[in-house]
Amino acid sequence: MSRRIEDLEPETRVKCQALLNWCYSQGINVFLTSTKRTHDEQHKLFCIGRFGDKKKIVTNADSYHSWHETGRAFDLAFHDGKGGATWVGPWEKIADHAKTLGLEWGGGWKRLADRDHFQYTGGLTLTAALLEEDRRTTA
């Protein structure tokens, strides 16, 4: 599972960098926790909290159902000041700016809101984006 901005699809990478730069300019100390995922990595995340493992469900998207698999999604966290991460922070403020960049915020989702998730669909359906990513990575 990547945390590298370079692994994002080019338009998404530009938007992600713009959001990160804006956050830093506002004194909001964030970092990337997830960018591109393989189909296998997405499936493993989907299995967490299911099938009797007693953990909290972390995603409703199985493989071939996540924008992360297209390189068009990324997750953020806040530095906690002790070398770790926290997910407590000004999400709505970040989301408001993200929307001006054309990004969709997972925190507004009705089912399993995902406050640390941002994605750029570029007007594509997920199926079209998956096919585009497959062509891009096999070319």
A tleap script that builds the chain and sets N, CA, C and O, in Angstrom:
source leaprc.protein.ff14SB
mol = sequence {
  NMET SER ARG ARG ILE GLU ASP LEU GLU PRO
  GLU THR ARG VAL LYS CYS GLN ALA LEU LEU
  ASN TRP CYS TYR SER GLN GLY ILE ASN VAL
  PHE LEU THR SER THR LYS ARG THR HIE ASP
  GLU GLN HIE LYS LEU PHE CYS ILE GLY ARG
  PHE GLY ASP LYS LYS LYS ILE VAL THR ASN
  ALA ASP SER TYR HIE SER TRP HIE GLU THR
  GLY ARG ALA PHE ASP LEU ALA PHE HIE ASP
  GLY LYS GLY GLY ALA THR TRP VAL GLY PRO
  TRP GLU LYS ILE ALA ASP HIE ALA LYS THR
  LEU GLY LEU GLU TRP GLY GLY GLY TRP LYS
  ARG LEU ALA ASP ARG ASP HIE PHE GLN TYR
  THR GLY GLY LEU THR LEU THR ALA ALA LEU
  LEU GLU GLU ASP ARG ARG THR THR CALA
}
set mol.1.N position { 0.858 -1.169 0.000 }
set mol.1.CA position { 0.000 0.000 0.000 }
set mol.1.C position { 0.904 1.232 0.000 }
set mol.1.O position { 1.782 1.378 0.850 }
set mol.2.N position { 0.673 2.098 -0.954 }
set mol.2.CA position { 1.536 3.260 -1.119 }
set mol.2.C position { 1.079 4.436 -0.266 }
set mol.2.O position { -0.105 4.610 0.024 }
set mol.3.N position { 2.054 5.222 0.118 }
set mol.3.CA position { 1.823 6.520 0.751 }
set mol.3.C position { 2.474 7.620 -0.085 }
set mol.3.O position { 2.559 8.772 0.342 }
set mol.4.N position { 2.927 7.252 -1.272 }
set mol.4.CA position { 3.684 8.175 -2.114 }
set mol.4.C position { 2.760 8.987 -3.028 }
set mol.4.O position { 1.923 8.427 -3.736 }
set mol.5.N position { 2.924 10.295 -3.001 }
set mol.5.CA position { 2.129 11.160 -3.866 }
set mol.5.C position { 2.422 10.858 -5.334 }
set mol.5.O position { 1.553 11.025 -6.188 }
set mol.6.N position { 3.633 10.418 -5.624 }
set mol.6.CA position { 4.029 10.100 -6.992 }
set mol.6.C position { 3.231 8.947 -7.586 }
set mol.6.O position { 3.179 8.802 -8.808 }
set mol.7.N position { 2.615 8.135 -6.755 }
set mol.7.CA position { 1.831 7.000 -7.235 }
set mol.7.C position { 0.398 7.373 -7.606 }
set mol.7.O position { -0.352 6.542 -8.118 }
set mol.8.N position { 0.023 8.618 -7.349 }
set mol.8.CA position { -1.305 9.069 -7.736 }
set mol.8.C position { -1.347 9.370 -9.227 }
set mol.8.O position { -0.330 9.704 -9.835 }
set mol.9.N position { -2.524 9.249 -9.801 }
set mol.9.CA position { -2.780 9.635 -11.187 }
set mol.9.C position { -2.411 11.129 -11.303 }
set mol.9.O position { -2.639 11.882 -10.356 }
set mol.10.N position { -1.854 11.568 -12.429 }
set mol.10.CA position { -1.301 12.927 -12.532 }
set mol.10.C position { -2.211 14.083 -12.104 }
set mol.10.O position { -1.766 14.958 -11.362 }
set mol.11.N position { -3.465 14.110 -12.547 }
set mol.11.CA position { -4.363 15.203 -12.137 }
set mol.11.C position { -4.632 15.162 -10.640 }
set mol.11.O position { -4.686 16.204 -9.985 }
set mol.12.N position { -4.801 13.970 -10.103 }
set mol.12.CA position { -5.055 13.814 -8.671 }
set mol.12.C position { -3.827 14.240 -7.875 }
set mol.12.O position { -3.950 14.863 -6.821 }
set mol.13.N position { -2.649 13.903 -8.378 }
set mol.13.CA position { -1.400 14.293 -7.717 }
set mol.13.C position { -1.313 15.817 -7.573 }
set mol.13.O position { -0.944 16.325 -6.514 }
set mol.14.N position { -1.650 16.532 -8.632 }
set mol.14.CA position { -1.610 18.000 -8.595 }
set mol.14.C position { -2.593 18.532 -7.549 }
set mol.14.O position { -2.257 19.428 -6.774 }
set mol.15.N position { -3.785 17.986 -7.533 }
set mol.15.CA position { -4.805 18.429 -6.577 }
set mol.15.C position { -4.412 18.074 -5.143 }
set mol.15.O position { -4.623 18.868 -4.226 }
set mol.16.N position { -3.845 16.895 -4.951 }
set mol.16.CA position { -3.382 16.475 -3.632 }
set mol.16.C position { -2.277 17.416 -3.140 }
set mol.16.O position { -2.305 17.866 -1.994 }
set mol.17.N position { -1.312 17.709 -4.002 }
set mol.17.CA position { -0.218 18.604 -3.609 }
set mol.17.C position { -0.751 19.989 -3.269 }
set mol.17.O position { -0.283 20.617 -2.318 }
set mol.18.N position { -1.722 20.470 -4.034 }
set mol.18.CA position { -2.332 21.767 -3.749 }
set mol.18.C position { -3.025 21.758 -2.385 }
set mol.18.O position { -2.944 22.733 -1.637 }
set mol.19.N position { -3.700 20.662 -2.069 }
set mol.19.CA position { -4.365 20.562 -0.768 }
set mol.19.C position { -3.342 20.504 0.361 }
set mol.19.O position { -3.501 21.178 1.379 }
set mol.20.N position { -2.301 19.708 0.187 }
set mol.20.CA position { -1.250 19.639 1.204 }
set mol.20.C position { -0.617 21.010 1.414 }
set mol.20.O position { -0.424 21.434 2.553 }
set mol.21.N position { -0.292 21.704 0.326 }
set mol.21.CA position { 0.316 23.037 0.434 }
set mol.21.C position { -0.596 24.001 1.174 }
set mol.21.O position { -0.143 24.778 2.014 }
set mol.22.N position { -1.890 23.947 0.855 }
set mol.22.CA position { -2.847 24.811 1.542 }
set mol.22.C position { -2.888 24.487 3.035 }
set mol.22.O position { -2.886 25.391 3.870 }
set mol.23.N position { -2.926 23.205 3.365 }
set mol.23.CA position { -2.951 22.802 4.777 }
set mol.23.C position { -1.727 23.364 5.508 }
set mol.23.O position { -1.854 23.944 6.586 }
set mol.24.N position { -0.562 23.192 4.924 }
set mol.24.CA position { 0.665 23.688 5.554 }
set mol.24.C position { 0.615 25.198 5.718 }
set mol.24.O position { 1.065 25.726 6.735 }
set mol.25.N position { 0.070 25.905 4.720 }
set mol.25.CA position { -0.024 27.371 4.802 }
set mol.25.C position { -0.968 27.814 5.907 }
set mol.25.O position { -0.856 28.928 6.419 }
set mol.26.N position { -1.896 26.945 6.272 }
set mol.26.CA position { -2.855 27.235 7.347 }
set mol.26.C position { -2.377 26.737 8.713 }
set mol.26.O position { -3.084 26.871 9.713 }
set mol.27.N position { -1.177 26.165 8.745 }
set mol.27.CA position { -0.649 25.619 9.996 }
set mol.27.C position { -1.254 24.281 10.364 }
set mol.27.O position { -1.173 23.859 11.517 }
set mol.28.N position { -1.864 23.605 9.389 }
set mol.28.CA position { -2.475 22.291 9.620 }
set mol.28.C position { -1.445 21.246 9.199 }
set mol.28.O position { -1.133 21.116 8.016 }
set mol.29.N position { -0.930 20.518 10.153 }
set mol.29.CA position { 0.184 19.597 9.918 }
set mol.29.C position { -0.339 18.203 9.586 }
set mol.29.O position { -0.564 17.385 10.478 }
set mol.30.N position { -0.530 17.945 8.300 }
set mol.30.CA position { -1.079 16.674 7.815 }
set mol.30.C position { -0.009 15.898 7.060 }
set mol.30.O position { 1.044 16.427 6.704 }
set mol.31.N position { -0.314 14.630 6.830 }
set mol.31.CA position { 0.546 13.804 5.982 }
set mol.31.C position { -0.299 12.717 5.326 }
set mol.31.O position { -1.391 12.389 5.788 }
set mol.32.N position { 0.238 12.168 4.237 }
set mol.32.CA position { -0.451 11.100 3.505 }
set mol.32.C position { -0.298 9.773 4.234 }
set mol.32.O position { 0.802 9.402 4.645 }
set mol.33.N position { -1.403 9.065 4.390 }
set mol.33.CA position { -1.345 7.730 4.985 }
set mol.33.C position { -1.614 6.641 3.961 }
set mol.33.O position { -1.243 5.486 4.168 }
set mol.34.N position { -2.268 7.007 2.838 }
set mol.34.CA position { -2.553 6.017 1.808 }
set mol.34.C position { -2.823 6.732 0.497 }
set mol.34.O position { -3.549 7.724 0.442 }
set mol.35.N position { -2.213 6.195 -0.564 }
set mol.35.CA position { -2.517 6.697 -1.905 }
set mol.35.C position { -2.984 5.509 -2.737 }
set mol.35.O position { -4.116 5.051 -2.578 }
set mol.36.N position { -2.150 5.018 -3.600 }
set mol.36.CA position { -2.504 3.920 -4.518 }
set mol.36.C position { -2.508 2.577 -3.792 }
set mol.36.O position { -1.624 2.280 -2.990 }
set mol.37.N position { -3.520 1.784 -4.095 }
set mol.37.CA position { -3.612 0.424 -3.548 }
set mol.37.C position { -3.790 -0.563 -4.689 }
set mol.37.O position { -4.431 -0.261 -5.696 }
set mol.38.N position { -3.220 -1.736 -4.518 }
set mol.38.CA position { -3.492 -2.809 -5.461 }
set mol.38.C position { -4.872 -3.392 -5.145 }
set mol.38.O position { -5.450 -3.119 -4.093 }
set mol.39.N position { -5.382 -4.190 -6.066 }
set mol.39.CA position { -6.678 -4.833 -5.826 }
set mol.39.C position { -6.589 -5.767 -4.621 }
set mol.39.O position { -7.531 -5.854 -3.833 }
set mol.40.N position { -5.471 -6.459 -4.476 }
set mol.40.CA position { -5.275 -7.368 -3.342 }
set mol.40.C position { -5.228 -6.596 -2.016 }
set mol.40.O position { -5.825 -7.021 -1.027 }
set mol.41.N position { -4.526 -5.475 -2.002 }
set mol.41.CA position { -4.466 -4.658 -0.774 }
set mol.41.C position { -5.844 -4.141 -0.398 }
set mol.41.O position { -6.205 -4.123 0.779 }
set mol.42.N position { -6.623 -3.718 -1.403 }
set mol.42.CA position { -7.971 -3.227 -1.120 }
set mol.42.C position { -8.843 -4.348 -0.557 }
set mol.42.O position { -9.614 -4.121 0.375 }
set mol.43.N position { -8.731 -5.537 -1.105 }
set mol.43.CA position { -9.511 -6.667 -0.606 }
set mol.43.C position { -9.146 -6.993 0.840 }
set mol.43.O position { -10.027 -7.270 1.655 }
set mol.44.N position { -7.866 -6.960 1.159 }
set mol.44.CA position { -7.443 -7.231 2.541 }
set mol.44.C position { -8.020 -6.206 3.505 }
set mol.44.O position { -8.447 -6.563 4.603 }
set mol.45.N position { -8.040 -4.926 3.108 }
set mol.45.CA position { -8.658 -3.900 3.956 }
set mol.45.C position { -10.153 -4.142 4.116 }
set mol.45.O position { -10.703 -3.967 5.203 }
set mol.46.N position { -10.806 -4.544 3.031 }
set mol.46.CA position { -12.235 -4.832 3.065 }
set mol.46.C position { -12.545 -5.958 4.055 }
set mol.46.O position { -13.582 -5.931 4.717 }
set mol.47.N position { -11.667 -6.928 4.157 }
set mol.47.CA position { -11.893 -8.083 5.036 }
set mol.47.C position { -11.773 -7.741 6.518 }
set mol.47.O position { -12.293 -8.471 7.362 }
set mol.48.N position { -11.088 -6.630 6.850 }
set mol.48.CA position { -10.943 -6.243 8.260 }
set mol.48.C position { -12.325 -5.956 8.837 }
set mol.48.O position { -13.101 -5.192 8.262 }
set mol.49.N position { -12.622 -6.569 9.966 }
set mol.49.CA position { -13.903 -6.373 10.635 }
set mol.49.C position { -15.006 -7.277 10.127 }
set mol.49.O position { -16.145 -7.200 10.588 }
set mol.50.N position { -14.674 -8.112 9.200 }
set mol.50.CA position { -15.624 -9.079 8.668 }
set mol.50.C position { -15.093 -10.482 8.938 }
set mol.50.O position { -13.924 -10.643 9.288 }
set mol.51.N position { -15.903 -11.458 8.786 }
set mol.51.CA position { -15.474 -12.857 8.878 }
set mol.51.C position { -14.941 -13.217 10.262 }
set mol.51.O position { -14.038 -14.044 10.390 }
set mol.52.N position { -15.511 -12.584 11.309 }
set mol.52.CA position { -15.231 -12.994 12.676 }
set mol.52.C position { -13.945 -12.513 13.301 }
set mol.52.O position { -13.542 -13.063 14.326 }
set mol.53.N position { -13.270 -11.512 12.743 }
set mol.53.CA position { -12.006 -11.091 13.353 }
set mol.53.C position { -12.176 -10.059 14.475 }
set mol.53.O position { -11.183 -9.658 15.082 }
set mol.54.N position { -13.397 -9.624 14.764 }
set mol.54.CA position { -13.746 -8.750 15.888 }
set mol.54.C position { -13.153 -7.339 15.794 }
set mol.54.O position { -13.209 -6.587 16.767 }
set mol.55.N position { -12.587 -6.969 14.636 }
set mol.55.CA position { -12.056 -5.625 14.463 }
set mol.55.C position { -13.129 -4.736 13.853 }
set mol.55.O position { -14.133 -5.224 13.333 }
set mol.56.N position { -12.909 -3.426 13.921 }
set mol.56.CA position { -13.823 -2.452 13.338 }
set mol.56.C position { -13.672 -2.461 11.812 }
set mol.56.O position { -12.557 -2.488 11.291 }
set mol.57.N position { -14.789 -2.439 11.114 }
set mol.57.CA position { -14.773 -2.360 9.653 }
set mol.57.C position { -14.132 -1.046 9.243 }
set mol.57.O position { -14.476 0.011 9.773 }
set mol.58.N position { -13.193 -1.112 8.291 }
set mol.58.CA position { -12.475 0.095 7.881 }
set mol.58.C position { -12.883 0.611 6.499 }
set mol.58.O position { -12.614 1.768 6.176 }
set mol.59.N position { -13.518 -0.214 5.691 }
set mol.59.CA position { -13.965 0.237 4.374 }
set mol.59.C position { -15.150 -0.611 3.904 }
set mol.59.O position { -15.264 -1.794 4.225 }
set mol.60.N position { -16.018 0.030 3.141 }
set mol.60.CA position { -17.119 -0.693 2.499 }
set mol.60.C position { -16.759 -1.102 1.087 }
set mol.60.O position { -17.543 -1.772 0.416 }
set mol.61.N position { -15.570 -0.703 0.622 }
set mol.61.CA position { -15.170 -0.955 -0.761 }
set mol.61.C position { -14.252 -2.169 -0.863 }
set mol.61.O position { -13.126 -2.155 -0.365 }
set mol.62.N position { -14.745 -3.213 -1.512 }
set mol.62.CA position { -13.911 -4.381 -1.789 }
set mol.62.C position { -13.056 -4.068 -3.020 }
set mol.62.O position { -13.157 -2.986 -3.598 }
set mol.63.N position { -12.225 -5.018 -3.408 }
set mol.63.CA position { -11.394 -4.809 -4.591 }
set mol.63.C position { -12.275 -4.525 -5.808 }
set mol.63.O position { -13.381 -5.049 -5.939 }
set mol.64.N position { -11.752 -3.689 -6.682 }
set mol.64.CA position { -12.432 -3.216 -7.880 }
set mol.64.C position { -13.611 -2.295 -7.558 }
set mol.64.O position { -14.482 -2.078 -8.401 }
set mol.65.N position { -13.636 -1.753 -6.331 }
set mol.65.CA position { -14.691 -0.830 -5.919 }
set mol.65.C position { -14.142 0.395 -5.199 }
set mol.65.O position { -14.907 1.110 -4.552 }
set mol.66.N position { -12.857 0.655 -5.288 }
set mol.66.CA position { -12.261 1.786 -4.574 }
set mol.66.C position { -11.498 2.690 -5.535 }
set mol.66.O position { -10.804 2.215 -6.434 }
set mol.67.N position { -11.635 3.975 -5.336 }
set mol.67.CA position { -10.882 4.951 -6.127 }
set mol.67.C position { -9.391 4.892 -5.816 }
set mol.67.O position { -8.580 5.365 -6.611 }
set mol.68.N position { -9.019 4.322 -4.678 }
set mol.68.CA position { -7.592 4.134 -4.380 }
set mol.68.C position { -6.928 3.247 -5.431 }
set mol.68.O position { -5.758 3.443 -5.762 }
set mol.69.N position { -7.660 2.287 -5.949 }
set mol.69.CA position { -7.111 1.359 -6.934 }
set mol.69.C position { -6.850 2.034 -8.281 }
set mol.69.O position { -6.146 1.482 -9.128 }
set mol.70.N position { -7.411 3.216 -8.476 }
set mol.70.CA position { -7.216 3.964 -9.720 }
set mol.70.C position { -6.125 5.017 -9.576 }
set mol.70.O position { -5.758 5.668 -10.554 }
set mol.71.N position { -5.608 5.186 -8.369 }
set mol.71.CA position { -4.643 6.252 -8.125 }
set mol.71.C position { -5.306 7.616 -8.038 }
set mol.71.O position { -4.639 8.644 -8.155 }
set mol.72.N position { -6.626 7.626 -7.834 }
set mol.72.CA position { -7.379 8.873 -7.770 }
set mol.72.C position { -7.911 9.176 -6.371 }
set mol.72.O position { -8.817 9.997 -6.222 }
set mol.73.N position { -7.363 8.526 -5.344 }
set mol.73.CA position { -7.806 8.773 -3.974 }
set mol.73.C position { -6.607 8.761 -3.041 }
set mol.73.O position { -5.599 8.099 -3.289 }
set mol.74.N position { -6.751 9.518 -1.957 }
set mol.74.CA position { -5.702 9.548 -0.943 }
set mol.74.C position { -6.331 9.797 0.420 }
set mol.74.O position { -7.406 10.385 0.533 }
set mol.75.N position { -5.637 9.337 1.443 }
set mol.75.CA position { -6.065 9.523 2.831 }
set mol.75.C position { -5.025 10.358 3.565 }
set mol.75.O position { -3.829 10.281 3.283 }
set mol.76.N position { -5.505 11.155 4.508 }
set mol.76.CA position { -4.645 12.019 5.304 }
set mol.76.C position { -4.792 11.710 6.789 }
set mol.76.O position { -5.786 11.122 7.215 }
set mol.77.N position { -3.810 12.104 7.557 }
set mol.77.CA position { -3.887 12.098 9.014 }
set mol.77.C position { -3.136 13.334 9.491 }
set mol.77.O position { -2.445 13.996 8.717 }
set mol.78.N position { -3.281 13.630 10.765 }
set mol.78.CA position { -2.593 14.762 11.377 }
set mol.78.C position { -1.423 14.243 12.198 }
set mol.78.O position { -1.519 13.198 12.843 }
set mol.79.N position { -0.322 14.977 12.171 }
set mol.79.CA position { 0.788 14.659 13.069 }
set mol.79.C position { 0.320 14.937 14.497 }
set mol.79.O position { -0.305 15.967 14.754 }
set mol.80.N position { 0.616 14.030 15.422 }
set mol.80.CA position { 0.157 14.197 16.802 }
set mol.80.C position { 1.165 14.929 17.686 }
set mol.80.O position { 0.899 15.147 18.869 }
set mol.81.N position { 2.314 15.310 17.134 }
set mol.81.CA position { 3.326 16.022 17.905 }
set mol.81.C position { 4.267 15.113 18.663 }
set mol.81.O position { 5.213 15.582 19.294 }
set mol.82.N position { 4.017 13.813 18.606 }
set mol.82.CA position { 4.865 12.842 19.314 }
set mol.82.C position { 5.426 11.801 18.352 }
set mol.82.O position { 5.864 10.730 18.773 }
set mol.83.N position { 5.411 12.117 17.071 }
set mol.83.CA position { 5.918 11.185 16.073 }
set mol.83.C position { 4.885 10.205 15.554 }
set mol.83.O position { 5.220 9.284 14.808 }
set mol.84.N position { 3.649 10.391 15.934 }
set mol.84.CA position { 2.584 9.489 15.492 }
set mol.84.C position { 1.493 10.232 14.753 }
set mol.84.O position { 1.677 11.367 14.313 }
set mol.85.N position { 0.369 9.582 14.625 }
set mol.85.CA position { -0.757 10.131 13.870 }
set mol.85.C position { -1.984 10.260 14.751 }
set mol.85.O position { -2.166 9.526 15.723 }
set mol.86.N position { -2.815 11.213 14.380 }
set mol.86.CA position { -4.134 11.358 14.979 }
set mol.86.C position { -5.116 11.694 13.862 }
set mol.86.O position { -4.735 12.270 12.843 }
set mol.87.N position { -6.359 11.338 14.056 }
set mol.87.CA position { -7.377 11.648 13.070 }
set mol.87.C position { -8.354 12.679 13.621 }
set mol.87.O position { -9.451 12.863 13.094 }
set mol.88.N position { -7.935 13.345 14.690 }
set mol.88.CA position { -8.725 14.428 15.265 }
set mol.88.C position { -8.135 15.739 14.759 }
set mol.88.O position { -6.967 16.041 15.005 }
set mol.89.N position { -8.944 16.506 14.057 }
set mol.89.CA position { -8.461 17.757 13.492 }
set mol.89.C position { -9.555 18.460 12.712 }
set mol.89.O position { -10.704 18.020 12.717 }
set mol.90.N position { -9.208 19.547 12.042 }
set mol.90.CA position { -10.203 20.381 11.341 }
set mol.90.C position { -10.615 19.840 9.978 }
set mol.90.O position { -10.373 20.476 8.952 }
set mol.91.N position { -11.240 18.663 9.969 }
set mol.91.CA position { -11.620 18.025 8.712 }
set mol.91.C position { -12.538 18.882 7.856 }
set mol.91.O position { -12.351 18.966 6.642 }
set mol.92.N position { -13.532 19.521 8.474 }
set mol.92.CA position { -14.485 20.305 7.690 }
set mol.92.C position { -13.789 21.472 6.997 }
set mol.92.O position { -14.114 21.788 5.853 }
set mol.93.N position { -12.842 22.113 7.667 }
set mol.93.CA position { -12.085 23.213 7.068 }
set mol.93.C position { -11.285 22.713 5.860 }
set mol.93.O position { -11.270 23.356 4.811 }
set mol.94.N position { -10.631 21.578 6.014 }
set mol.94.CA position { -9.870 20.986 4.906 }
set mol.94.C position { -10.822 20.598 3.778 }
set mol.94.O position { -10.538 20.845 2.606 }
set mol.95.N position { -11.948 19.992 4.135 }
set mol.95.CA position { -12.922 19.556 3.122 }
set mol.95.C position { -13.455 20.734 2.323 }
set mol.95.O position { -13.635 20.626 1.110 }
set mol.96.N position { -13.711 21.857 2.984 }
set mol.96.CA position { -14.200 23.031 2.269 }
set mol.96.C position { -13.195 23.465 1.208 }
set mol.96.O position { -13.581 23.794 0.087 }
set mol.97.N position { -11.912 23.469 1.553 }
set mol.97.CA position { -10.908 23.852 0.562 }
set mol.97.C position { -10.751 22.765 -0.507 }
set mol.97.O position { -10.592 23.072 -1.689 }
set mol.98.N position { -10.795 21.518 -0.098 }
set mol.98.CA position { -10.670 20.413 -1.055 }
set mol.98.C position { -11.737 20.515 -2.137 }
set mol.98.O position { -11.462 20.254 -3.309 }
set mol.99.N position { -12.938 20.889 -1.756 }
set mol.99.CA position { -14.033 21.017 -2.726 }
set mol.99.C position { -13.723 22.085 -3.772 }
set mol.99.O position { -14.114 21.940 -4.931 }
set mol.100.N position { -13.026 23.158 -3.383 }
set mol.100.CA position { -12.667 24.200 -4.354 }
set mol.100.C position { -11.651 23.684 -5.372 }
set mol.100.O position { -11.505 24.256 -6.452 }
set mol.101.N position { -10.952 22.607 -5.029 }
set mol.101.CA position { -9.974 21.991 -5.926 }
set mol.101.C position { -10.594 20.895 -6.787 }
set mol.101.O position { -9.919 20.294 -7.623 }
set mol.102.N position { -11.893 20.640 -6.574 }
set mol.102.CA position { -12.572 19.595 -7.341 }
set mol.102.C position { -12.470 18.223 -6.711 }
set mol.102.O position { -12.755 17.216 -7.358 }
set mol.103.N position { -12.064 18.175 -5.450 }
set mol.103.CA position { -11.951 16.898 -4.742 }
set mol.103.C position { -13.252 16.579 -4.003 }
set mol.103.O position { -13.941 17.478 -3.522 }
set mol.104.N position { -13.568 15.315 -3.922 }
set mol.104.CA position { -14.703 14.836 -3.134 }
set mol.104.C position { -14.169 14.388 -1.779 }
set mol.104.O position { -13.109 13.768 -1.697 }
set mol.105.N position { -14.911 14.705 -0.715 }
set mol.105.CA position { -14.507 14.355 0.647 }
set mol.105.C position { -15.363 13.190 1.145 }
set mol.105.O position { -16.591 13.239 1.087 }
set mol.106.N position { -14.699 12.146 1.633 }
set mol.106.CA position { -15.395 10.983 2.166 }
set mol.106.C position { -16.136 11.237 3.467 }
set mol.106.O position { -16.992 10.443 3.857 }
set mol.107.N position { -15.819 12.326 4.139 }
set mol.107.CA position { -16.482 12.643 5.406 }
set mol.107.C position { -17.939 13.007 5.248 }
set mol.107.O position { -18.685 13.007 6.227 }
set mol.108.N position { -18.357 13.315 4.048 }
set mol.108.CA position { -19.753 13.656 3.808 }
set mol.108.C position { -20.608 12.475 3.399 }
set mol.108.O position { -21.803 12.629 3.147 }
set mol.109.N position { -20.011 11.303 3.331 }
set mol.109.CA position { -20.764 10.125 2.911 }
set mol.109.C position { -21.735 9.698 3.999 }
set mol.109.O position { -21.422 9.759 5.188 }
set mol.110.N position { -22.902 9.270 3.584 }
set mol.110.CA position { -23.948 8.835 4.532 }
set mol.110.C position { -23.607 7.494 5.171 }
set mol.110.O position { -23.869 7.279 6.354 }
set mol.111.N position { -23.016 6.587 4.379 }
set mol.111.CA position { -22.730 5.243 4.866 }
set mol.111.C position { -21.226 5.111 5.089 }
set mol.111.O position { -20.452 5.241 4.140 }
set mol.112.N position { -20.812 4.863 6.291 }
set mol.112.CA position { -19.412 4.743 6.682 }
set mol.112.C position { -18.613 5.960 6.216 }
set mol.112.O position { -17.716 5.857 5.379 }
set mol.113.N position { -18.969 7.119 6.785 }
set mol.113.CA position { -18.234 8.351 6.487 }
set mol.113.C position { -16.743 8.107 6.713 }
set mol.113.O position { -16.340 7.471 7.687 }
set mol.114.N position { -15.948 8.623 5.801 }
set mol.114.CA position { -14.505 8.370 5.790 }
set mol.114.C position { -13.807 9.727 5.781 }
set mol.114.O position { -13.391 10.215 4.731 }
set mol.115.N position { -13.683 10.334 6.975 }
set mol.115.CA position { -13.239 11.720 7.098 }
set mol.115.C position { -11.835 11.973 6.551 }
set mol.115.O position { -11.539 13.095 6.140 }
set mol.116.N position { -10.981 10.987 6.533 }
set mol.116.CA position { -9.604 11.201 6.075 }
set mol.116.C position { -9.433 10.953 4.577 }
set mol.116.O position { -8.316 11.048 4.068 }
set mol.117.N position { -10.508 10.641 3.867 }
set mol.117.CA position { -10.457 10.236 2.465 }
set mol.117.C position { -10.854 11.378 1.524 }
set mol.117.O position { -11.850 12.067 1.740 }
set mol.118.N position { -10.045 11.555 0.477 }
set mol.118.CA position { -10.327 12.518 -0.579 }
set mol.118.C position { -10.121 11.816 -1.914 }
set mol.118.O position { -9.230 10.977 -2.045 }
set mol.119.N position { -10.949 12.159 -2.912 }
set mol.119.CA position { -10.811 11.521 -4.218 }
set mol.119.C position { -11.164 12.507 -5.313 }
set mol.119.O position { -11.904 13.470 -5.108 }
set mol.120.N position { -10.606 12.233 -6.483 }
set mol.120.CA position { -10.881 13.025 -7.672 }
set mol.120.C position { -11.340 12.079 -8.766 }
set mol.120.O position { -10.568 11.246 -9.242 }
set mol.121.N position { -12.584 12.209 -9.159 }
set mol.121.CA position { -13.133 11.301 -10.163 }
set mol.121.C position { -12.877 11.790 -11.577 }
set mol.121.O position { -12.888 10.993 -12.516 }
set mol.122.N position { -12.649 13.073 -11.746 }
set mol.122.CA position { -12.409 13.614 -13.078 }
set mol.122.C position { -13.574 13.395 -14.027 }
set mol.122.O position { -13.395 13.359 -15.245 }
set mol.123.N position { -14.779 13.248 -13.462 }
set mol.123.CA position { -15.962 13.023 -14.286 }
set mol.123.C position { -16.113 11.595 -14.780 }
set mol.123.O position { -17.031 11.292 -15.542 }
set mol.124.N position { -15.219 10.720 -14.351 }
set mol.124.CA position { -15.266 9.320 -14.774 }
set mol.124.C position { -16.128 8.490 -13.834 }
set mol.124.O position { -16.306 8.837 -12.666 }
set mol.125.N position { -16.652 7.403 -14.349 }
set mol.125.CA position { -17.231 6.393 -13.475 }
set mol.125.C position { -16.063 5.591 -12.896 }
set mol.125.O position { -14.952 5.640 -13.426 }
set mol.126.N position { -16.306 4.869 -11.836 }
set mol.126.CA position { -15.244 4.042 -11.266 }
set mol.126.C position { -14.780 2.984 -12.264 }
set mol.126.O position { -13.584 2.715 -12.368 }
set mol.127.N position { -15.708 2.388 -12.991 }
set mol.127.CA position { -15.337 1.377 -13.989 }
set mol.127.C position { -14.408 1.975 -15.050 }
set mol.127.O position { -13.396 1.367 -15.398 }
set mol.128.N position { -14.742 3.145 -15.558 }
set mol.128.CA position { -13.898 3.797 -16.560 }
set mol.128.C position { -12.531 4.146 -15.981 }
set mol.128.O position { -11.514 4.007 -16.661 }
set mol.129.N position { -12.501 4.597 -14.729 }
set mol.129.CA position { -11.224 4.943 -14.089 }
set mol.129.C position { -10.354 3.707 -13.880 }
set mol.129.O position { -9.135 3.767 -14.043 }
set mol.130.N position { -10.980 2.588 -13.520 }
set mol.130.CA position { -10.222 1.339 -13.362 }
set mol.130.C position { -9.621 0.894 -14.693 }
set mol.130.O position { -8.471 0.457 -14.745 }
set mol.131.N position { -10.391 1.004 -15.753 }
set mol.131.CA position { -9.887 0.645 -17.080 }
set mol.131.C position { -8.767 1.593 -17.508 }
set mol.131.O position { -7.761 1.155 -18.066 }
set mol.132.N position { -8.937 2.880 -17.250 }
set mol.132.CA position { -7.901 3.870 -17.570 }
set mol.132.C position { -6.607 3.563 -16.808 }
set mol.132.O position { -5.515 3.621 -17.374 }
set mol.133.N position { -6.742 3.241 -15.532 }
set mol.133.CA position { -5.560 2.933 -14.713 }
set mol.133.C position { -4.877 1.665 -15.212 }
set mol.133.O position { -3.649 1.589 -15.238 }
set mol.134.N position { -5.658 0.682 -15.604 }
set mol.134.CA position { -5.082 -0.542 -16.138 }
set mol.134.C position { -4.285 -0.257 -17.412 }
set mol.134.O position { -3.182 -0.775 -17.588 }
set mol.135.N position { -4.848 0.568 -18.298 }
set mol.135.CA position { -4.127 0.946 -19.517 }
set mol.135.C position { -2.862 1.740 -19.195 }
set mol.135.O position { -1.816 1.535 -19.811 }
set mol.136.N position { -2.969 2.645 -18.225 }
set mol.136.CA position { -1.829 3.505 -17.857 }
set mol.136.C position { -0.676 2.689 -17.280 }
set mol.136.O position { 0.489 2.963 -17.572 }
set mol.137.N position { -0.995 1.700 -16.471 }
set mol.137.CA position { 0.060 0.938 -15.781 }
set mol.137.C position { 0.606 -0.198 -16.623 }
set mol.137.O position { 1.679 -0.720 -16.319 }
set mol.138.N position { -0.103 -0.599 -17.679 }
set mol.138.CA position { 0.421 -1.684 -18.520 }
set mol.138.C position { 1.027 -1.171 -19.819 }
set mol.138.O position { 1.558 -1.949 -20.611 }
set mol.139.N position { 0.947 0.137 -20.036 }
set mol.139.CA position { 1.488 0.719 -21.289 }
set mol.139.C position { 3.005 0.755 -21.273 }
set mol.139.O position { 3.621 1.209 -22.237 }
savepdb mol mol.pdb
quit
